[in-house]
Amino acid sequence: MSQAAIKVLLVDDHAVVRAGYRHLLARDPRIEVVGEAADAQSAYLSFCSLAPDVVVMDIALPGASGIEAMRRILAREPDARVLVFSMYEDAIFPTRALQAGARGYLTKSSGPDMLVEAVLAVARGEKYLSHDVAQAVALRSQAAQQEPAVALSAREFEVLHMLARGETLTQIAGRLNLSEKTVANYQSAIKQKLGASNNIQIVQKAMRLGLLPGGKGGSEAAGDRGQ
């Protein structure tokens, strides 16, 4: 492997998916996969120990999301290059990822060769959006002011994502290294901004935003927490 090879860290909670990415990227002699991680904490630790040139990051991770993992990585290394590779196609996700510091966003419905293309572009310091994402972002920007979720801060959006998956305030506090009171304050702000009176309504609004693809983790998960 050439010393000039681009070092890549793969972050996805499915081992089979990571193996597929590794195989795909390894076909290009310009790229070397130096490590893998399955959650936000291991992603951060792997980044610190391996110093990859590019991090290929999924959003849907157990516990803290890929956007939270990216926030931690960028807090340590502001010039880190993170390429988000996610099943989430709604424009709110690439918008939030780019606002958080991602260098690119690629959906998993993209062709295999686009992942290689994206990694090479991000490694060169370029921004990269897959065609479907670029179009979705452009369309959403036209009506951004009508979208209640736009009013959410990055941290509020992260908490919303976790609430929608049915996580308790205690669990969220532990994942994000915050006090339970702070998380409760975020929850109150989210309810106010989204016009929700309880957690069931939060989940319903999150589903409409595409935070729960296919309805997974729906209202049953939060039914016992509808406060």
Phi, psi and omega in degrees: 000129181298145178295338181275002183299146179282121180275126184239137172252126180262129179235110178200143185278358178253117183299322180295321178295315179299320179298321178295317177297316181301314180298317181296312182290327182294343179289342180260118183295348180276354186236138175230121176278115186260349181187166179223154176213152185247353180207175186298316182295313180292331176296315180296314181296320179293321177299316181296322185274330186259339181048058180290158176282326181222136173252122175265111194241126170279155176274316186279090178244156175294138182077228179296145185281174177296330178292322176293320177299318179296320179301318180293318180296316182289334175294328179276318183225093185302336182267008180300143182252110182245127175252117178276129180233101194223158174282343182288119183255342179299138187298340181297330182286309175298326178300312179293320181296316179293322177297327181281350176119006178296145177270346180193166180214127183227133178271154182286354174275356179289158178296150183305320182294338181291332177296315177298313180302318181293316179299316180296319180294313180296322178297330178280356180093010181268158171275147180218125173233133174295158188300319181294323179291316180301319179292317181296319179296319180296318180293319181293324183299335180290335183236025187300324184290340178273355184267112182303326183295339179299330182286346181285140174287169179301318180291321178296322179295320178297315179295320177302315180302317182285322175298320181295333178277000177091013180283144180281166177299322179297316179296316180296318178302317179293319181295321187260004180058044178239165174283155179296326178296319179297318179295321178298323178295320177297319179300317179296318180295321179297314179301316182295314184289328181267354182070036180253141181260345179206177185290333177296317177292327175299315180297317180299316179291324178296322178296319179293333177279352181087013180288340180233081182303134177071010179078009180295140180071029186291205191297339177299325183295328184254000186302325181279358184239018182288084185256000000 
